[in-house]
Amino acid sequence: MRIVLYQPEIPPNTGNIARLCAATATPLHLIEPLGFSIDDKHLKRAGLDYWPSVNLSVHPHWAAFEAALASTTPRPRIILTSARGGMPHHRFRFEPGDAIVLGPETRGLPESLYDLCELRVRIPVLGTVRSLNLSTSAGILLYEALRQTGGIDALP
């Protein structure tokens, strides 16, 4: 699995997701522009001392991220997340190596990406809540993907 943050804006969310990735040996991809500096003290505080354990890649734009994936064999599927559309995460069939893409906290993924990628997943929520916190969503999706693909068995 891979977690991909497209133009993340809030340092503590990215730090929490970095910790999640360190705990599961999941590569983390950040696609610029970022709403903060990688050296941001809030980012480091949220990830605590786990940053050295994160397999981190930073890409200057979407095309660079796609090019990096294209060099991987087999090529990972790109799974876009959406608060409003896509298959519920518990019904979606994840595959090993999938790249789960989450959008910026304040605006979500742009329509232009939805035009490029057909696979979409969402986390069902009740009531008037629009969506869950980015780091909460990343955790839910990653652990479901690991559960489905047997990756959870590799964890202690």
Accessible surface in RSA format (square Angstrom, percent):
REM  Atomic radii and reference values for relative SASA: ProtOr
REM  Chains: A
REM  Algorithm: Lee & Richards
REM  Probe-radius: 1.40
REM  Slices: 20
REM RES _ NUM      All-atoms   Total-Side   Main-Chain    Non-polar    All polar
REM                ABS   REL    ABS   REL    ABS   REL    ABS   REL    ABS   REL
RES MET A   1    29.22  15.1   1.85   1.2  27.37  65.2   1.85   1.6  27.37  36.3
RES ARG A   2    40.01  16.8  40.01  20.4   0.00   0.0   0.67   0.9  39.34  23.8
RES ILE A   3     0.00   0.0   0.00   0.0   0.00   0.0   0.00   0.0   0.00   0.0
RES VAL A   4     0.00   0.0   0.00   0.0   0.00   0.0   0.00   0.0   0.00   0.0
RES LEU A   5     0.63   0.4   0.63   0.5   0.00   0.0   0.63   0.4   0.00   0.0
RES TYR A   6    25.37  11.8  24.87  14.1   0.51   1.3   2.91   2.2  22.46  27.7
RES GLN A   7    31.56  17.6  30.47  22.3   1.09   2.6   1.67   3.5  29.89  22.7
RES PRO A   8     0.54   0.4   0.13   0.1   0.42   1.5   0.51   0.4   0.03   0.2
RES GLU A   9    41.25  23.7  31.68  24.0   9.57  22.8  21.94  42.4  19.31  15.8
RES ILE A  10    71.75  40.8  71.44  53.2   0.31   0.8  71.75  51.7   0.00   0.0
RES PRO A  11    21.92  16.0  21.92  20.0   0.00   0.0  21.92  18.1   0.00   0.0
RES PRO A  12    55.53  40.5  55.53  50.6   0.00   0.0  55.53  45.8   0.00   0.0
RES ASN A  13     9.91   6.8   9.91   9.6   0.00   0.0   0.00   0.0   9.91   9.6
RES THR A  14     0.00   0.0   0.00   0.0   0.00   0.0   0.00   0.0   0.00   0.0
RES GLY A  15     0.00   0.0   0.00   N/A   0.00   0.0   0.00   0.0   0.00   0.0
RES ASN A  16    65.19  45.0  59.34  57.3   5.85  14.1  12.33  29.7  52.86  51.1
RES ILE A  17     0.49   0.3   0.08   0.1   0.41   1.0   0.49   0.4   0.00   0.0
RES ALA A  18     0.69   0.6   0.69   1.1   0.00   0.0   0.69   1.0   0.00   0.0
RES ARG A  19    88.32  37.1  88.06  44.9   0.25   0.6  31.96  43.7  56.36  34.2
RES LEU A  20    28.90  16.1  23.76  17.0   5.14  12.9  28.41  20.0   0.49   1.3
RES CYS A  21     1.07   0.8   0.00   0.0   1.07   2.5   0.04   0.1   1.03   1.1
RES ALA A  22    21.55  19.8   2.29   3.5  19.26  43.8   2.66   3.7  18.89  50.0
RES ALA A  23    67.99  62.5  36.81  56.8  31.18  70.9  48.95  68.9  19.04  50.4
RES THR A  24     9.52   6.8   0.00   0.0   9.52  22.7   0.22   0.3   9.30  14.1
RES ALA A  25    91.80  84.4  59.26  91.5  32.54  74.0  70.24  98.9  21.56  57.1
RES THR A  26     4.67   3.3   1.98   2.0   2.69   6.4   1.32   1.8   3.35   5.1
RES PRO A  27    33.96  24.7  33.94  30.9   0.02   0.1  33.94  28.0   0.02   0.1
RES LEU A  28     0.15   0.1   0.00   0.0   0.15   0.4   0.00   0.0   0.15   0.4
RES HIS A  29    15.81   8.6  15.81  11.0   0.00   0.0  13.68  14.1   2.13   2.5
RES LEU A  30     0.00   0.0   0.00   0.0   0.00   0.0   0.00   0.0   0.00   0.0
RES ILE A  31     0.22   0.1   0.22   0.2   0.00   0.0   0.22   0.2   0.00   0.0
RES GLU A  32    61.93  35.6  60.43  45.7   1.50   3.6   8.90  17.2  53.02  43.3
RES PRO A  33    90.81  66.2  84.76  77.3   6.05  22.0  87.84  72.5   2.97  18.5
RES LEU A  34    31.82  17.7   7.71   5.5  24.12  60.6   8.39   5.9  23.44  63.1
RES GLY A  35    51.72  63.8   0.00   N/A  51.72  63.8  24.92  68.4  26.80  60.0
RES PHE A  36    26.24  13.1   1.81   1.1  24.44  63.6  16.76  10.2   9.48  27.1
RES SER A  37    65.44  55.3  52.92  70.6  12.52  28.8  46.82  99.7  18.62  26.1
RES ILE A  38    53.89  30.7  49.69  37.0   4.20  10.1  49.69  35.8   4.20  11.4
RES ASP A  39   108.43  76.0  91.77  91.3  16.66  39.4  27.35  64.4  81.08  80.9
RES ASP A  40    34.83  24.4  25.96  25.8   8.87  21.0  10.14  23.9  24.69  24.6
RES LYS A  41   144.57  70.5 134.02  82.2  10.54  25.1  82.47  74.2  62.10  66.1
RES HIS A  42    78.91  43.1  76.40  53.1   2.51   6.4  47.37  48.8  31.54  36.7
RES LEU A  43     0.31   0.2   0.31   0.2   0.00   0.0   0.31   0.2   0.00   0.0
RES LYS A  44    90.68  44.2  88.90  54.5   1.78   4.2  54.81  49.3  35.87  38.2
RES ARG A  45   141.86  59.6 131.71  67.1  10.15  24.2  70.61  96.5  71.25  43.2
RES ALA A  46    17.61  16.2   4.85   7.5  12.76  29.0  15.96  22.5   1.64   4.4
RES GLY A  47     0.42   0.5   0.00   N/A   0.42   0.5   0.42   1.2   0.00   0.0
RES LEU A  48    93.91  52.3  76.91  55.0  17.01  42.8  83.78  58.8  10.13  27.3
RES ASP A  49   116.61  81.7  94.83  94.4  21.78  51.5  48.65 114.5  67.96  67.8
RES TYR A  50    87.10  40.7  86.78  49.4   0.32   0.8  45.98  34.6  41.12  50.7
RES TRP A  51    33.76  13.5  24.83  12.0   8.94  21.0  25.37  13.5   8.39  13.6
RES PRO A  52   123.05  89.7  81.42  74.2  41.63 151.3  94.38  77.9  28.66 178.2
RES SER A  53    77.52  65.5  48.93  65.3  28.59  65.9  26.04  55.5  51.48  72.1
RES VAL A  54    16.42  10.8   0.09   0.1  16.33  39.3   1.23   1.1  15.18  41.2
RES ASN A  55    94.41  65.1  83.79  81.0  10.63  25.6  31.11  74.9  63.31  61.2
RES LEU A  56    58.15  32.4  28.72  20.5  29.43  74.0  28.72  20.2  29.43  79.2
RES SER A  57    38.47  32.5  32.56  43.5   5.91  13.6  13.73  29.2  24.74  34.7
RES VAL A  58    61.44  40.4  32.58  29.5  28.86  69.6  32.58  28.3  28.86  78.3
RES HIS A  59    14.97   8.2  14.92  10.4   0.05   0.1   7.51   7.7   7.46   8.7
RES PRO A  60    78.87  57.5  66.00  60.2  12.88  46.8  66.09  54.6  12.78  79.4
RES HIS A  61    94.75  51.8  93.78  65.2   0.97   2.5  69.45  71.6  25.30  29.4
RES TRP A  62    24.06   9.7  21.12  10.2   2.93   6.9  21.12  11.3   2.93   4.8
RES ALA A  63    61.91  56.9  54.74  84.5   7.17  16.3  55.88  78.7   6.03  16.0
RES ALA A  64    25.87  23.8  16.07  24.8   9.80  22.3  22.07  31.1   3.80  10.1
RES PHE A  65     0.00   0.0   0.00   0.0   0.00   0.0   0.00   0.0   0.00   0.0
RES GLU A  66    49.44  28.4  48.77  36.9   0.68   1.6  10.29  19.9  39.16  32.0
RES ALA A  67    64.43  59.2  49.64  76.6  14.79  33.6  56.97  80.2   7.45  19.7
RES ALA A  68    39.31  36.1  25.85  39.9  13.46  30.6  34.79  49.0   4.52  12.0
RES LEU A  69     2.50   1.4   2.50   1.8   0.00   0.0   2.50   1.8   0.00   0.0
RES ALA A  70    58.69  54.0  33.68  52.0  25.02  56.9  34.28  48.3  24.41  64.7
RES SER A  71    96.03  81.1  57.99  77.4  38.04  87.6  51.56 109.8  44.47  62.3
RES THR A  72    43.62  31.0  35.27  35.8   8.35  19.9  25.30  34.0  18.33  27.7
RES THR A  73   131.28  93.4 101.26 102.7  30.02  71.5  71.59  96.2  59.69  90.2
RES PRO A  74   115.41  84.1 108.76  99.1   6.65  24.2 111.80  92.3   3.61  22.4
RES ARG A  75   124.53  52.3  98.58  50.3  25.95  61.8  48.30  66.0  76.23  46.2
RES PRO A  76    11.33   8.3   1.19   1.1  10.14  36.9   7.19   5.9   4.14  25.7
RES ARG A  77    63.71  26.7  56.05  28.6   7.66  18.2  43.85  59.9  19.86  12.0
RES ILE A  78    19.39  11.0  12.66   9.4   6.73  16.2  12.66   9.1   6.73  18.3
RES ILE A  79     0.00   0.0   0.00   0.0   0.00   0.0   0.00   0.0   0.00   0.0
RES LEU A  80     0.00   0.0   0.00   0.0   0.00   0.0   0.00   0.0   0.00   0.0
RES THR A  81    18.28  13.0  15.55  15.8   2.73   6.5   9.83  13.2   8.46  12.8
RES SER A  82    21.70  18.3  11.43  15.3  10.27  23.7   9.07  19.3  12.62  17.7
RES ALA A  83    43.88  40.3  12.44  19.2  31.44  71.5  20.83  29.3  23.06  61.1
RES ARG A  84   193.26  81.1 158.47  80.8  34.79  82.8  82.78 113.1 110.48  67.0
RES GLY A  85    24.03  29.6   0.00   N/A  24.03  29.6  23.96  65.8   0.07   0.2
RES GLY A  86    32.54  40.1   0.00   N/A  32.54  40.1  12.93  35.5  19.61  43.9
RES MET A  87    94.30  48.8  85.30  56.5   9.01  21.4  86.01  73.1   8.29  11.0
RES PRO A  88    14.44  10.5  14.44  13.2   0.00   0.0  14.44  11.9   0.00   0.0
RES HIS A  89    27.63  15.1  27.63  19.2   0.00   0.0  13.60  14.0  14.03  16.3
RES HIS A  90    84.39  46.1  74.24  51.6  10.15  26.0  61.03  62.9  23.37  27.2
RES ARG A  91   150.73  63.3 139.05  70.9  11.68  27.8  42.71  58.4 108.02  65.5
RES PHE A  92    11.83   5.9  11.83   7.3   0.00   0.0  11.83   7.2   0.00   0.0
RES ARG A  93   149.74  62.9 144.33  73.6   5.42  12.9  82.39 112.6  67.35  40.8
RES PHE A  94    11.84   5.9   0.00   0.0  11.84  30.8   0.00   0.0  11.84  33.9
RES GLU A  95    83.17  47.8  82.85  62.7   0.32   0.8  23.11  44.7  60.06  49.0
RES PRO A  96   108.29  78.9  86.69  79.0  21.60  78.5  89.07  73.5  19.23 119.5
RES GLY A  97    18.89  23.3   0.00   N/A  18.89  23.3  16.37  44.9   2.52   5.6
RES ASP A  98     0.91   0.6   0.82   0.8   0.09   0.2   0.00   0.0   0.91   0.9
RES ALA A  99     0.00   0.0   0.00   0.0   0.00   0.0   0.00   0.0   0.00   0.0
RES ILE A 100     0.00   0.0   0.00   0.0   0.00   0.0   0.00   0.0   0.00   0.0
RES VAL A 101     0.00   0.0   0.00   0.0   0.00   0.0   0.00   0.0   0.00   0.0
RES LEU A 102     4.98   2.8   4.62   3.3   0.36   0.9   4.62   3.2   0.36   1.0
RES GLY A 103     9.27  11.4   0.00   N/A   9.27  11.4   0.53   1.5   8.74  19.6
RES PRO A 104     3.13   2.3   0.43   0.4   2.70   9.8   0.43   0.4   2.70  16.8
RES GLU A 105    49.04  28.2  11.80   8.9  37.24  88.7  18.78  36.3  30.26  24.7
RES THR A 106   109.29  77.7  70.94  71.9  38.35  91.4  69.92  93.9  39.38  59.5
RES ARG A 107   137.88  57.9 108.99  55.6  28.89  68.8  69.76  95.3  68.12  41.3
RES GLY A 108    28.55  35.2   0.00   N/A  28.55  35.2  23.78  65.3   4.77  10.7
RES LEU A 109    14.70   8.2   0.81   0.6  13.89  34.9   0.81   0.6  13.89  37.4
RES PRO A 110    46.45  33.9  35.78  32.6  10.67  38.8  46.45  38.4   0.00   0.0
RES GLU A 111   128.32  73.7 123.23  93.2   5.09  12.1  64.76 125.3  63.56  51.9
RES SER A 112    68.89  58.2  61.57  82.2   7.32  16.9  49.28 104.9  19.62  27.5
RES LEU A 113     5.49   3.1   5.49   3.9   0.00   0.0   5.49   3.9   0.00   0.0
RES TYR A 114    23.86  11.1  18.01  10.2   5.85  15.2  13.16   9.9  10.70  13.2
RES ASP A 115   120.65  84.5  83.19  82.8  37.46  88.6  29.91  70.4  90.74  90.5
RES LEU A 116   114.33  63.7  79.23  56.7  35.09  88.2  83.08  58.3  31.25  84.1
RES CYS A 117    12.83   9.7   6.97   7.8   5.86  13.8   7.75  19.6   5.08   5.5
RES GLU A 118   157.68  90.5 129.40  97.9  28.29  67.3  50.47  97.6 107.21  87.5
RES LEU A 119    51.43  28.6  50.11  35.9   1.32   3.3  51.10  35.9   0.33   0.9
RES ARG A 120    86.63  36.4  79.81  40.7   6.82  16.2  11.61  15.9  75.02  45.5
RES VAL A 121     0.00   0.0   0.00   0.0   0.00   0.0   0.00   0.0   0.00   0.0
RES ARG A 122    71.84  30.2  69.71  35.5   2.12   5.1   7.73  10.6  64.10  38.8
RES ILE A 123    26.93  15.3  16.80  12.5  10.13  24.4  16.80  12.1  10.13  27.5
RES PRO A 124    57.88  42.2  40.86  37.2  17.02  61.9  42.29  34.9  15.59  96.9
RES VAL A 125    52.82  34.8  22.71  20.6  30.11  72.6  28.87  25.1  23.94  64.9
RES LEU A 126   165.65  92.3 153.56 109.9  12.09  30.4 155.38 109.1  10.27  27.6
RES GLY A 127    76.32  94.1   0.00   N/A  76.32  94.1  40.50 111.1  35.83  80.2
RES THR A 128   139.92  99.5 111.63 113.2  28.29  67.4  88.51 118.9  51.40  77.7
RES VAL A 129    84.10  55.3  71.76  65.0  12.33  29.7  77.69  67.5   6.40  17.4
RES ARG A 130   198.71  83.4 181.23  92.4  17.48  41.6  68.81  94.0 129.90  78.7
RES SER A 131    59.81  50.5  42.37  56.6  17.43  40.2  17.93  38.2  41.88  58.7
RES LEU A 132    63.10  35.1  46.58  33.3  16.51  41.5  50.20  35.3  12.90  34.7
RES ASN A 133    77.32  53.3  60.10  58.1  17.23  41.5  34.18  82.3  43.14  41.7
RES LEU A 134    17.74   9.9  12.29   8.8   5.45  13.7  14.23  10.0   3.52   9.5
RES SER A 135    21.03  17.8  13.57  18.1   7.46  17.2   4.78  10.2  16.26  22.8
RES THR A 136    67.19  47.8  56.73  57.5  10.46  24.9  40.53  54.4  26.66  40.3
RES SER A 137    13.86  11.7  13.86  18.5   0.00   0.0   6.80  14.5   7.06   9.9
RES ALA A 138     0.00   0.0   0.00   0.0   0.00   0.0   0.00   0.0   0.00   0.0
RES GLY A 139    17.07  21.0   0.00   N/A  17.07  21.0  15.94  43.7   1.13   2.5
RES ILE A 140    58.00  33.0  47.91  35.7  10.09  24.3  55.00  39.6   3.00   8.1
RES LEU A 141     1.90   1.1   1.90   1.4   0.00   0.0   1.90   1.3   0.00   0.0
RES LEU A 142     0.00   0.0   0.00   0.0   0.00   0.0   0.00   0.0   0.00   0.0
RES TYR A 143    87.52  40.9  85.65  48.7   1.87   4.9  63.72  47.9  23.79  29.3
RES GLU A 144    23.90  13.7  20.00  15.1   3.89   9.3   5.45  10.6  18.44  15.1
RES ALA A 145     0.00   0.0   0.00   0.0   0.00   0.0   0.00   0.0   0.00   0.0
RES LEU A 146    15.15   8.4  15.15  10.8   0.00   0.0  15.15  10.6   0.00   0.0
RES ARG A 147   139.09  58.4 125.73  64.1  13.36  31.8  57.99  79.3  81.10  49.2
RES GLN A 148    43.18  24.1   7.24   5.3  35.94  85.6  11.76  25.0  31.42  23.8
RES THR A 149    38.05  27.1   5.87   6.0  32.18  76.7  10.75  14.4  27.31  41.3
RES GLY A 150    35.20  43.4   0.00   N/A  35.20  43.4  24.39  66.9  10.82  24.2
RES GLY A 151    22.32  27.5   0.00   N/A  22.32  27.5  19.47  53.4   2.85   6.4
RES ILE A 152    54.98  31.3  49.11  36.6   5.87  14.1  49.11  35.4   5.87  15.9
RES ASP A 153   121.41  85.0  91.06  90.6  30.35  71.8  34.68  81.6  86.72  86.5
RES ALA A 154    91.46  84.1  51.99  80.2  39.46  89.8  63.62  89.6  27.84  73.7
RES LEU A 155    44.48  24.8  30.72  22.0  13.75  34.6  30.82  21.6  13.66  36.8
RES PRO A 156   176.15 128.4 101.72  92.7  74.44 270.6 142.60 117.7  33.55 208.5
END  Absolute sums over single chains surface
CHAIN  1 A     8105.8       6195.5       1910.3       4661.3       3444.5
END  Absolute sums over all chains
TOTAL          8105.8       6195.5       1910.3       4661.3       3444.5
